[in-house]
Amino acid sequence: MRILFLIPYPSGQAPSQRFRFEQYLDILRQKGHVYKLAPFLDDTTWRILYQPGQAVRKALGILRGFGRRLGHVLAALRYDFIFVHREAAPLGPPIFEWLLANVLRKKIIYDFDDAIWLSNTSEANKMAAGLKWHHKVESICRWAYKNSCGNEYLATYARQFNASTVVNPTTIDTVHLHNQVRDQLALGPLVIGWTGTHSTLKYLLPLVPVLAQLEAEGFEFEFRVISNQPPEFNQPLRSLRFVPWQKATEIPDLLTFHVGLMPLEDDPWAKGKCAFKALQYMALGIPALVSPVGMNTEVVQDDYNGYICRTPSEWHQRLRQLLTDSAHRQALGAAARATIEQRYSVNANTPNFLQLFS
């Protein structure tokens, strides 16, 4: 079987690619399948994409991407399956997908892990927002051989247009990557942590007063934020420490956490989130505190492997509890790790992933 992966970004860089299909590539190879990764963006454009300015270089990089993508479509004749992650091109109508499905008659596996049919404009992408053509998702779902969706909310949307839709959750490689567990009983400074990209830093804002209250009550802890950009809060926190995200230190940095946070707003976009932050924390034996939004309530079981926090007072109560009870953190962390191994690991999901290509 030959598979062409049409992907937005260079391999090994973007979390959605790394944790949705790149970690299955060795398994595909071991099964005797042949694949090729075909990114839209080159390395140079990817490095500057979310930096301010450099509009001309970004535009030229996008144009080069369209040229490469046309070559990929022409090469698709040699492949049995075309795996499209999110979209074949970031701007404009789904021309490439239409050619693949309706002219070349190729079997498209359409994979997405966000509610990408909705507009979700940030400062980084507002210039291109009008060209995103969000409503193309409906058409691609309809043309696909199968839709691969990160959770049931996304799958429910896709099934409106195509019954051949499966839930393929974002998963964690508990053997080769997230293969350590936080010792919650070890001595050292307590760390409340969060990791994510600049686009999701906004979800932390409602928790800043909660953390400030804990500081005022005399709790000694570090609030560690791992991201590609430092946070800008409207209230100072003496506990705040910003750590730039680096792939090389991703796991050691996460293992400094005692508690992991995943707050979300309850809106249609957030409902499409695949609880990725919580999955990462839990795989490392770190209890996750999450908002009751979307897949969070499926992954986190209250008072078993973490906590679901609905109000500022609940966030405050649970953080106080976990900052003072290392044995409870250890028990929650062990249950969290077991949850990931049983339901959201690469090992557990491999048969489901391979079934996409049947």
C-alpha positions as CSV (number, residue, x, y, z in Angstrom):
1,M,0.0,0.0,0.0
2,R,1.3,3.5,-0.9
3,I,0.2,6.5,1.0
4,L,0.8,10.2,0.2
5,F,0.5,12.5,3.2
6,L,-0.5,16.0,2.2
7,I,0.3,18.0,5.3
8,P,0.5,21.7,6.1
9,Y,3.8,21.9,7.9
10,P,7.3,20.4,7.7
11,S,7.4,17.0,9.5
12,G,8.3,16.8,13.2
13,Q,7.3,20.4,14.0
14,A,3.6,20.9,14.5
15,P,1.9,19.0,17.4
16,S,-1.2,18.1,15.4
17,Q,0.9,16.3,12.8
18,R,3.3,14.7,15.4
19,F,0.6,13.3,17.6
20,R,-2.1,12.4,15.0
21,F,-0.1,10.4,12.4
22,E,3.6,11.0,12.4
23,Q,4.2,8.7,15.3
24,Y,2.5,5.8,13.4
25,L,4.9,6.1,10.4
26,D,7.3,3.5,11.7
27,I,4.3,1.1,12.2
28,L,3.2,1.7,8.6
29,R,6.8,0.9,7.5
30,Q,6.9,-2.3,9.6
31,K,3.7,-3.4,8.0
32,G,5.3,-3.1,4.6
33,H,3.6,0.1,3.5
34,V,5.3,2.9,1.6
35,Y,4.6,6.5,2.4
36,K,5.7,10.1,1.5
37,L,5.2,13.2,3.6
38,A,4.4,16.2,1.4
39,P,4.3,19.5,3.4
40,F,2.8,22.7,1.9
41,L,5.2,25.0,3.7
42,D,9.0,24.7,3.5
43,D,11.2,25.0,6.5
44,T,12.1,28.6,5.8
45,T,8.5,29.8,5.6
46,W,7.5,27.7,8.7
47,R,10.2,29.4,10.8
48,I,8.9,32.9,10.1
49,L,5.2,32.1,9.8
50,Y,4.1,33.4,13.2
51,Q,6.7,36.1,13.5
52,P,5.6,39.7,13.1
53,G,6.3,41.4,9.8
54,Q,8.1,39.7,6.8
55,A,4.9,39.8,4.8
56,V,6.7,39.5,1.5
57,R,8.8,36.5,2.5
58,K,5.6,34.8,3.9
59,A,3.7,35.5,0.7
60,L,6.5,34.1,-1.5
61,G,6.6,31.0,0.8
62,I,2.9,30.5,0.3
63,L,3.2,30.8,-3.5
64,R,6.0,28.3,-3.5
65,G,3.7,26.0,-1.4
66,F,1.0,26.2,-4.1
67,G,3.6,25.2,-6.7
68,R,4.8,22.3,-4.7
69,R,1.2,21.2,-4.0
70,L,0.4,21.1,-7.7
71,G,3.3,18.7,-8.2
72,H,2.1,16.6,-5.3
73,V,-1.3,16.3,-6.9
74,L,0.2,15.2,-10.2
75,A,2.3,12.6,-8.3
76,A,-0.8,11.3,-6.5
77,L,-1.5,8.9,-9.4
78,R,1.2,6.6,-7.9
79,Y,-0.5,6.3,-4.5
80,D,-3.4,4.2,-3.2
81,F,-4.4,6.6,-0.5
82,I,-4.1,10.4,0.0
83,F,-4.1,11.4,3.6
84,V,-5.0,15.1,3.9
85,H,-4.4,16.6,7.3
86,R,-6.6,19.7,7.8
87,E,-6.4,20.9,4.2
88,A,-4.3,20.6,1.1
89,A,-3.7,24.4,1.0
90,P,-4.2,27.0,3.7
91,L,-5.9,29.6,1.5
92,G,-8.7,29.5,-1.1
93,P,-11.2,26.9,-2.2
94,P,-10.5,23.1,-2.1
95,I,-9.2,22.9,-5.6
96,F,-6.6,20.3,-4.9
97,E,-9.0,18.1,-3.0
98,W,-11.5,18.4,-5.8
99,L,-8.9,17.3,-8.4
100,L,-7.8,14.3,-6.2
101,A,-11.3,13.1,-5.5
102,N,-13.3,13.9,-8.6
103,V,-10.7,13.9,-11.4
104,L,-8.0,11.4,-10.3
105,R,-10.6,9.4,-8.3
106,K,-8.2,8.9,-5.4
107,K,-9.2,7.6,-1.9
108,I,-8.8,10.6,0.4
109,I,-8.5,10.1,4.2
110,Y,-9.5,13.5,5.5
111,D,-8.1,14.1,9.0
112,F,-8.8,17.1,11.3
113,D,-8.6,17.7,15.0
114,D,-10.2,21.2,15.4
115,A,-13.5,22.7,14.4
116,I,-11.8,24.1,11.3
117,W,-15.1,24.9,9.6
118,L,-15.4,27.8,12.0
119,S,-13.5,31.1,11.8
120,N,-11.0,31.4,14.7
121,T,-9.1,34.6,13.9
122,S,-6.1,35.6,16.0
123,E,-3.6,38.5,15.7
124,A,-1.2,36.1,13.9
125,N,-3.6,35.1,11.1
126,K,-6.1,38.0,10.8
127,M,-4.5,39.2,7.6
128,A,-5.3,35.9,5.9
129,A,-8.6,35.2,7.6
130,G,-10.7,36.4,4.7
131,L,-8.9,33.9,2.4
132,K,-9.1,30.9,4.6
133,W,-12.4,29.6,3.0
134,H,-13.5,27.8,6.1
135,H,-16.7,26.4,4.5
136,K,-14.5,24.1,2.2
137,V,-14.4,21.6,5.1
138,E,-17.9,20.5,4.2
139,S,-17.0,19.7,0.6
140,I,-13.8,17.8,1.6
141,C,-15.8,15.8,4.1
142,R,-18.3,14.9,1.4
143,W,-15.6,13.9,-1.2
144,A,-13.5,11.9,1.3
145,Y,-13.2,8.1,1.3
146,K,-13.1,8.3,5.1
147,N,-13.1,11.2,7.5
148,S,-10.7,10.8,10.5
149,C,-11.8,13.1,13.3
150,G,-10.2,13.8,16.7
151,N,-13.3,13.5,18.8
152,E,-17.0,12.8,18.6
153,Y,-18.0,16.5,18.3
154,L,-15.9,16.8,15.1
155,A,-17.2,13.4,13.8
156,T,-20.8,14.5,14.3
157,Y,-20.1,17.4,12.0
158,A,-18.4,15.3,9.4
159,R,-21.2,12.7,9.4
160,Q,-23.7,15.3,8.1
161,F,-21.9,15.0,4.8
162,N,-20.3,11.5,4.8
163,A,-21.3,8.4,6.9
164,S,-17.7,7.0,6.4
165,T,-16.5,8.9,9.4
166,V,-14.5,7.5,12.4
167,V,-13.2,9.0,15.6
168,N,-9.4,8.7,15.5
169,P,-8.2,10.4,18.7
170,T,-5.0,12.3,19.2
171,T,-2.7,9.8,20.9
172,I,0.5,9.7,23.0
173,D,3.5,7.5,22.4
174,T,3.9,6.1,26.0
175,V,6.8,3.8,24.9
176,H,9.2,6.1,23.0
177,L,8.3,9.7,24.0
178,H,6.1,10.1,27.1
179,N,7.7,7.2,28.7
180,Q,8.5,8.6,32.2
181,V,6.3,9.3,35.1
182,R,6.4,12.3,37.5
183,D,7.4,11.3,41.1
184,Q,5.0,13.4,43.0
185,L,6.6,12.5,46.3
186,A,10.0,13.9,45.5
187,L,11.1,17.0,47.3
188,G,11.4,20.3,45.5
189,P,9.5,23.4,44.5
190,L,5.9,22.8,43.5
191,V,5.1,23.6,39.9
192,I,1.7,24.4,38.4
193,G,2.2,24.2,34.7
194,W,0.6,24.9,31.3
195,T,1.8,24.3,27.8
196,G,0.5,25.5,24.5
197,T,0.9,27.9,21.6
198,H,0.4,31.6,21.5
199,S,-3.1,31.2,20.2
200,T,-4.3,29.5,23.4
201,L,-2.6,31.7,25.9
202,K,-5.9,33.6,26.2
203,Y,-7.5,30.7,28.0
204,L,-5.2,31.3,31.0
205,L,-6.5,34.8,31.7
206,P,-9.4,33.8,34.0
207,L,-7.0,31.8,36.1
208,V,-4.6,34.7,36.8
209,P,-6.8,36.0,39.8
210,V,-6.9,32.4,41.2
211,L,-3.2,32.1,41.1
212,A,-2.8,35.6,42.6
213,Q,-5.1,34.5,45.4
214,L,-3.0,31.5,46.1
215,E,0.1,33.6,46.2
216,A,-1.6,36.0,48.6
217,E,-2.5,33.1,50.9
218,G,1.2,32.2,51.2
219,F,1.5,29.2,49.0
220,E,4.9,28.7,47.6
221,F,4.8,27.4,44.0
222,E,6.0,28.2,40.5
223,F,3.5,28.9,37.7
224,R,5.4,27.6,34.6
225,V,4.2,28.5,31.2
226,I,5.7,26.7,28.2
227,S,4.9,28.3,24.9
228,N,6.4,29.8,21.7
229,Q,5.6,33.3,23.1
230,P,5.6,34.7,26.6
231,P,2.2,35.4,28.2
232,E,1.0,39.0,28.7
233,F,-1.3,39.1,31.8
234,N,-3.1,42.2,33.1
235,Q,-2.1,41.3,36.6
236,P,1.4,40.5,37.8
237,L,2.3,37.1,39.2
238,R,5.5,36.7,41.1
239,S,5.2,32.9,40.6
240,L,5.2,33.2,36.8
241,R,8.1,31.7,34.9
242,F,8.1,31.5,31.1
243,V,9.9,28.7,29.4
244,P,10.3,28.8,25.6
245,W,9.0,25.6,24.0
246,Q,11.7,23.4,22.5
247,K,11.2,20.0,21.0
248,A,14.5,18.7,22.4
249,T,13.4,19.5,26.0
250,E,9.7,19.0,25.6
251,I,9.4,16.0,28.0
252,P,11.9,17.1,30.7
253,D,10.2,20.5,30.8
254,L,6.7,18.9,31.2
255,L,8.1,16.6,33.9
256,T,8.8,19.6,36.1
257,F,5.0,20.0,36.5
258,H,3.2,18.7,39.6
259,V,-0.2,19.8,38.2
260,G,-1.2,20.6,34.6
261,L,-3.8,23.1,33.6
262,M,-6.2,23.1,30.6
263,P,-8.7,25.9,30.9
264,L,-11.0,26.6,27.9
265,E,-13.8,28.9,27.0
266,D,-17.1,27.1,26.4
267,D,-17.6,28.0,22.7
268,P,-18.0,26.1,19.5
269,W,-14.3,26.3,18.6
270,A,-13.2,25.0,22.0
271,K,-15.7,22.1,21.8
272,G,-13.6,20.8,19.0
273,K,-10.4,20.6,21.0
274,C,-9.0,17.1,21.5
275,A,-7.8,17.5,25.1
276,F,-4.2,17.3,24.0
277,K,-2.7,19.2,26.9
278,A,-4.5,17.0,29.3
279,L,-3.3,13.9,27.4
280,Q,0.3,15.0,27.7
281,Y,0.1,15.8,31.4
282,M,-1.7,12.6,32.2
283,A,0.7,10.4,30.2
284,L,3.5,11.7,32.5
285,G,1.6,11.0,35.7
286,I,0.6,14.6,36.2
287,P,-3.0,15.3,37.3
288,A,-4.9,17.5,34.9
289,L,-7.2,20.3,36.0
290,V,-9.5,21.1,33.1
291,S,-12.6,23.1,32.1
292,P,-15.8,21.1,31.4
293,V,-15.6,21.7,27.7
294,G,-15.6,19.2,24.8
295,M,-13.4,16.1,25.1
296,N,-12.0,17.2,28.4
297,T,-14.9,15.6,30.2
298,E,-14.3,12.4,28.4
299,V,-10.6,12.2,29.2
300,V,-10.6,13.5,32.8
301,Q,-12.7,11.6,35.4
302,D,-13.3,13.9,38.4
303,D,-11.4,12.9,41.5
304,Y,-10.0,9.8,39.8
305,N,-7.3,11.0,37.3
306,G,-7.7,14.7,37.7
307,Y,-10.4,17.4,38.3
308,I,-13.0,19.1,36.2
309,C,-13.2,22.7,37.4
310,R,-16.3,24.8,36.5
311,T,-15.9,28.0,38.5
312,P,-13.0,30.1,39.8
313,S,-13.7,28.8,43.3
314,E,-13.4,25.2,42.1
315,W,-10.1,26.0,40.4
316,H,-8.9,27.5,43.7
317,Q,-10.1,24.7,45.8
318,R,-8.5,21.9,43.7
319,L,-5.2,23.8,43.4
320,R,-5.1,24.3,47.1
321,Q,-5.8,20.6,47.7
322,L,-3.1,19.4,45.2
323,L,-0.5,21.8,46.4
324,T,-0.7,20.4,49.9
325,D,-1.3,16.7,49.3
326,S,1.5,14.9,47.5
327,A,0.1,11.5,48.1
328,H,-3.2,12.5,46.4
329,R,-1.3,13.9,43.5
330,Q,0.6,10.6,43.2
331,A,-2.6,8.6,43.2
332,L,-4.3,10.8,40.6
333,G,-1.2,10.7,38.5
334,A,-1.0,6.9,38.5
335,A,-4.6,6.7,37.4
336,A,-4.0,9.3,34.7
337,R,-1.1,7.4,33.3
338,A,-3.2,4.2,33.2
339,T,-6.0,6.0,31.4
340,I,-3.7,7.1,28.6
341,E,-2.1,3.7,28.3
342,Q,-5.5,2.0,28.0
343,R,-7.4,4.5,25.8
344,Y,-5.2,7.2,24.3
345,S,-1.8,5.7,23.6
346,V,-0.3,4.8,20.2
347,N,-0.4,1.1,21.2
348,A,-4.0,1.2,22.1
349,N,-5.1,3.1,19.0
350,T,-2.9,1.4,16.3
351,P,-5.6,-1.0,15.0
352,N,-8.0,2.0,14.7
353,F,-5.5,4.0,12.8
354,L,-4.6,1.2,10.4
355,Q,-8.3,0.6,9.8
356,L,-8.4,4.0,8.0
357,F,-6.6,2.4,5.1
358,S,-8.9,-0.5,4.6
